[in-house]
Amino acid sequence: MPQPLIRSRFSERFNLSAPIALAPMALATGGDLAAACARAGALGLVGGGYGDLDWTRREYGDAINRLDGDQENLSRLGCGFISWKLSEDQSALDWLLDQPHEPAAVMLSFGDPTAFAGILSDRDIPVICQIQTMAQLPQAVDAGAAVIVAQGSEAGGHGMNDLEGRSTFTFVPEVADWLAGHSPETQLLAAGGIADGRGLAAAMMLGADGALIGSRLWATTQSLAPQSAKTKALEASGDDTGRSSIFDILRGKNWPRQYDFRAIRNRLHRKWEGRIDELRSDPAAAIEDYLGGVRQEDYDRAHITVGQDIGLINDISSADEVIGHINRDAARLLSGGIFGK
């Protein structure tokens, strides 16, 4: 593992050379990507997402196999889940906790983490809780979160809707100030719109101990996203994304109403903007259109899950190259400062 270029509490706790965690993106963050991030010195979180047992078993097992018994790299491997889905079926979490390798951390997002955080804390497994509003922060800390992820609405995929969501740039320092006054031992990661060294350096200057990175690592060779989707995404700018429930309706995902989904605003998305109630009441034809797009990899109809930082992403590199580049650029910008202490 490379030597740390940036010192932070997060790096020290999880034995990282870069203060970066891989976002556990459902159906994109598989074993190959998580293992690559762990080898590169970041925290690799497999995307357990919707709690599908077979998927979690296959991808987490793949990550373990790829790390081939290297204990240092295995110490940087964990998993992430959607809390409201675990409330319906926690078999994937139960399976994970029965494995010989204990995860370095488990991330919980979107819903009350209390019951699951208690299970993990009883096993001395660090809990990472993602939040989108200040109102969610005390609950996550009381649940025993070792790390808080403050997710801005710029993020790709699921997050708080635009009406209630926060900008990363204002949300992170407000969370940092609250933690300093109420729970100073709890660490903080910034998420949403961070795709390069400037973003990581800015996050740390705002008071974070590091960053959770999704879209930039989605656009890597190890991501499970289709190559055609990655290539198409490089044509977009941040202006081309939007946050709505449209693709959740088309995919049959019954998300709580306060959360919606950022993706590229393609032809099918634009067709239903401003008509979401109509789509929700009679989605059959639109779903058929969407599924046809998925089968044909036609991204005028199928979704591409990226955040507003897509305009900062210009190539499909390997995860280790991405992490190394972000880490070096951030270290240069921070000029060797010690943050998160």
C-alpha positions in Angstrom: 0.0 0.0 0.0 1.3 3.5 -0.8 2.3 5.7 2.1 -0.4 8.1 3.3 -0.1 11.6 1.7 -2.9 13.1 3.8 -3.2 12.4 7.5 -6.8 12.2 8.8 -8.6 10.4 11.6 -10.5 8.4 9.0 -7.3 7.2 7.3 -5.7 6.2 10.6 -8.8 4.3 11.9 -9.1 2.2 8.8 -5.5 1.9 7.8 -5.9 3.9 4.6 -3.4 5.7 2.4 -6.1 7.9 1.0 -9.0 9.3 3.1 -11.5 7.9 0.6 -14.4 5.4 0.9 -16.0 3.8 -2.1 -19.7 4.4 -2.2 -21.6 1.1 -1.9 -23.6 1.7 -5.1 -26.3 -1.0 -5.6 -25.6 -3.2 -8.6 -22.4 -1.2 -9.6 -20.1 -1.6 -6.6 -19.3 -5.3 -6.9 -16.4 -7.4 -5.6 -13.9 -6.3 -8.3 -14.3 -2.6 -7.6 -14.4 -3.0 -3.8 -11.2 -5.1 -3.9 -9.4 -2.7 -6.2 -10.2 0.2 -3.9 -9.0 -1.7 -0.8 -5.7 -2.6 -2.6 -5.3 1.1 -3.6 -5.5 2.1 0.1 -9.2 3.3 0.2 -12.1 1.7 2.2 -13.8 -0.6 -0.3 -17.5 -1.0 0.5 -19.4 -3.7 -1.5 -22.8 -2.5 -2.6 -25.2 -4.7 -0.6 -27.8 -2.2 -1.5 -31.3 -3.8 -1.6 -30.2 -6.7 0.6 -30.3 -9.4 -2.1 -28.7 -12.3 -0.5 -27.5 -14.0 -3.6 -26.0 -10.8 -5.0 -24.3 -9.9 -1.7 -22.9 -13.5 -1.3 -21.5 -13.5 -4.8 -20.0 -10.0 -4.9 -18.6 -9.9 -1.3 -17.2 -13.4 -1.8 -15.6 -12.2 -5.0 -13.9 -9.4 -3.2 -12.6 -11.8 -0.6 -11.2 -14.1 -3.3 -9.6 -11.2 -5.2 -7.8 -10.0 -2.0 -6.4 -13.6 -1.7 -5.8 -13.7 2.0 -3.9 -10.4 2.2 -4.8 -9.3 5.7 -3.8 -5.6 5.2 -6.1 -5.3 2.2 -8.9 -7.3 3.8 -8.8 -4.9 6.7 -10.1 -2.2 4.2 -13.1 -4.3 3.0 -16.7 -3.7 4.1 -20.2 -3.5 2.8 -23.2 -1.1 2.7 -26.9 -1.6 2.9 -30.2 0.3 2.5 -31.7 0.5 6.0 -35.4 0.5 4.9 -34.8 -2.7 2.8 -33.0 -4.4 5.7 -36.1 -3.8 7.8 -38.0 -6.0 5.2 -35.3 -8.6 5.0 -32.0 -8.7 6.8 -30.8 -12.1 5.5 -27.9 -10.5 3.6 -26.6 -8.7 6.7 -27.0 -11.9 8.7 -25.0 -13.8 6.1 -22.3 -11.2 6.1 -21.9 -11.4 9.9 -21.6 -15.2 9.7 -18.5 -15.0 7.4 -15.0 -15.7 8.7 -13.8 -12.3 7.5 -15.3 -9.6 9.7 -16.1 -6.5 7.6 -14.0 -3.4 8.3 -17.2 -1.4 8.5 -20.8 -1.5 7.5 -22.6 1.5 6.0 -26.3 2.1 6.6 -28.2 4.6 4.5 -31.8 5.7 4.0 -33.9 4.9 7.1 -33.6 4.4 10.8 -30.2 2.7 11.4 -30.8 2.0 15.1 -31.6 -1.7 15.2 -28.9 -2.7 12.7 -26.3 -0.4 14.2 -26.9 -2.1 17.5 -26.2 -5.5 16.0 -23.0 -4.3 14.5 -21.9 -2.4 17.6 -22.3 -5.5 19.6 -19.8 -7.1 17.3 -17.4 -4.1 17.5 -17.9 -3.5 13.8 -17.7 0.2 13.0 -21.0 1.7 11.7 -21.0 4.3 9.0 -24.4 6.2 8.7 -25.3 8.3 5.7 -27.5 11.3 6.3 -29.1 14.0 4.2 -30.4 16.5 6.7 -29.5 17.9 10.1 -32.6 16.3 11.6 -31.2 12.9 10.9 -27.9 13.5 12.5 -28.7 13.0 16.3 -30.5 9.7 15.5 -27.4 8.4 13.7 -25.0 9.5 16.5 -27.3 8.0 19.1 -27.4 4.8 17.1 -23.7 4.5 17.6 -22.3 5.7 14.2 -18.5 5.8 14.2 -18.6 7.7 11.0 -21.2 10.1 9.5 -21.5 10.6 5.8 -23.1 14.0 5.0 -24.6 13.5 1.5 -25.4 16.5 -0.6 -28.1 16.4 -3.2 -25.5 16.7 -6.0 -24.9 13.0 -5.5 -25.9 10.4 -8.1 -28.4 7.8 -7.4 -30.6 8.0 -4.3 -30.6 11.0 -2.0 -32.9 13.5 -0.4 -35.3 15.3 -2.8 -34.4 18.7 -4.1 -37.0 20.4 -1.8 -35.5 19.1 1.4 -31.9 18.1 0.3 -28.8 20.1 1.1 -25.8 21.2 -0.9 -22.6 19.4 0.0 -20.8 22.8 0.4 -23.1 24.0 3.2 -24.1 20.7 4.7 -20.7 19.3 5.5 -19.5 22.3 7.6 -22.8 22.4 9.5 -22.5 18.7 10.3 -18.9 19.2 11.3 -19.8 22.0 13.7 -22.6 20.0 15.3 -20.3 17.0 15.8 -17.6 19.2 17.3 -20.0 20.3 19.9 -21.9 17.1 20.6 -19.9 14.1 19.5 -16.3 15.1 18.7 -15.1 11.5 18.4 -17.5 10.8 15.6 -15.8 11.1 12.2 -17.2 12.7 9.1 -17.1 12.0 5.4 -18.4 14.3 2.7 -20.4 12.9 -0.2 -22.0 14.4 -3.4 -20.1 16.0 -6.3 -16.6 14.9 -5.3 -14.7 13.6 -8.3 -11.2 14.9 -8.1 -8.5 16.2 -5.8 -10.1 19.6 -5.6 -13.3 18.0 -4.2 -11.4 16.0 -1.6 -9.3 18.9 -0.5 -12.4 21.1 -0.3 -14.2 18.5 1.8 -11.4 18.4 4.3 -11.2 22.2 4.5 -14.9 22.2 5.3 -14.3 19.9 8.3 -14.6 16.4 6.9 -12.2 13.6 7.7 -12.4 12.3 4.1 -14.8 11.7 1.3 -17.2 9.0 0.1 -16.9 8.8 -3.7 -19.5 7.3 -6.0 -19.8 8.6 -9.6 -16.0 8.9 -10.3 -15.5 5.2 -9.2 -18.6 4.2 -11.1 -16.8 5.3 -14.2 -13.9 2.9 -13.8 -12.9 -0.4 -15.5 -13.9 -2.4 -12.4 -17.4 -1.1 -12.0 -20.3 -3.4 -12.9 -22.0 -0.7 -14.8 -22.3 -1.6 -18.5 -19.4 -0.2 -20.6 -21.8 1.3 -23.0 -23.4 3.3 -20.1 -20.0 4.5 -18.9 -19.0 5.6 -22.4 -22.3 7.4 -22.9 -22.0 9.2 -19.5 -18.8 10.8 -20.6 -20.7 12.9 -23.1 -22.8 14.5 -20.3 -22.2 17.6 -18.1 -23.7 18.2 -14.7 -26.5 20.2 -16.4 -27.7 16.9 -17.9 -28.7 15.2 -14.7 -31.9 15.5 -12.7 -33.4 14.2 -9.5 -36.8 12.6 -9.5 -38.7 9.4 -8.7 -39.2 8.6 -12.4 -36.7 5.8 -12.7 -37.7 4.3 -9.4 -41.2 4.0 -10.7 -40.0 2.5 -14.0 -37.9 0.0 -12.1 -40.6 -0.9 -9.6 -38.6 0.4 -6.6 -40.8 1.4 -3.7 -38.7 4.0 -2.2 -39.9 6.3 0.7 -41.3 9.5 -0.8 -38.6 11.8 0.6 -35.9 10.1 -1.3 -35.5 10.2 -5.1 -33.0 9.4 -7.7 -30.4 11.4 -9.7 -29.6 10.2 -13.2 -29.0 11.6 -16.7 -32.2 13.3 -18.0 -32.6 11.2 -21.1 -35.5 11.2 -23.5 -37.7 8.9 -21.4 -37.0 10.9 -18.2 -37.8 14.2 -19.9 -41.1 12.8 -21.3 -42.4 12.2 -17.7 -41.0 15.3 -16.0 -43.9 17.2 -14.5 -46.2 14.2 -15.0 -45.0 11.9 -12.2 -48.4 11.4 -10.6 -49.7 10.3 -14.0 -46.8 7.9 -14.5 -47.3 6.5 -11.0 -51.0 5.9 -11.6 -50.5 4.0 -14.9 -46.8 3.0 -15.5 -47.2 -0.1 -17.6 -46.4 1.3 -21.1 -43.5 3.4 -19.8 -42.1 0.4 -17.9 -42.2 -1.6 -21.1 -40.4 1.2 -23.0 -37.8 1.4 -20.2 -37.1 -2.3 -20.1 -36.7 -2.4 -23.8 -34.1 0.3 -23.4 -32.3 -1.8 -20.8 -32.2 -4.9 -23.0 -30.9 -2.9 -26.0 -28.5 -0.7 -23.9 -30.4 2.3 -25.4 -29.7 5.1 -23.0 -32.4 7.4 -24.5 -34.6 5.0 -22.5 -32.5 3.1 -19.9 -31.1 5.1 -17.0 -27.5 6.1 -16.3 -26.9 6.7 -12.6 -24.4 9.6 -12.1 -24.3 12.8 -10.1 -23.7 16.4 -11.0 -19.9 15.8 -11.0 -20.2 13.8 -14.3 -19.0 16.9 -16.1 -15.7 16.5 -14.2 -15.2 12.9 -15.4 -13.4 12.6 -18.8 -12.2 9.0 -19.0 -12.7 5.4 -17.8 -9.7 4.6 -15.7 -8.9 1.9 -13.2 -9.9 2.4 -9.6 -6.3 2.5 -8.4 -5.4 5.2 -10.9 -8.4 7.3 -9.9 -7.7 7.0 -6.2 -4.0 7.7 -6.7 -4.7 10.8 -8.8 -7.3 12.2 -6.4 -5.1 11.6 -3.4 -2.0 13.2 -4.9 -3.9 16.3 -6.2 -5.6 16.8 -2.8 -2.3 16.4 -1.0 -0.8 19.0 -3.2 -3.6 21.4 -2.7 -3.6 20.9 1.1 0.2 21.4 1.1 0.7 18.6 3.6 -1.7 20.0 6.2 -3.0 17.8 9.0 -6.8 17.7 9.1 -9.5 15.9 11.0 -7.6 16.1 14.2 
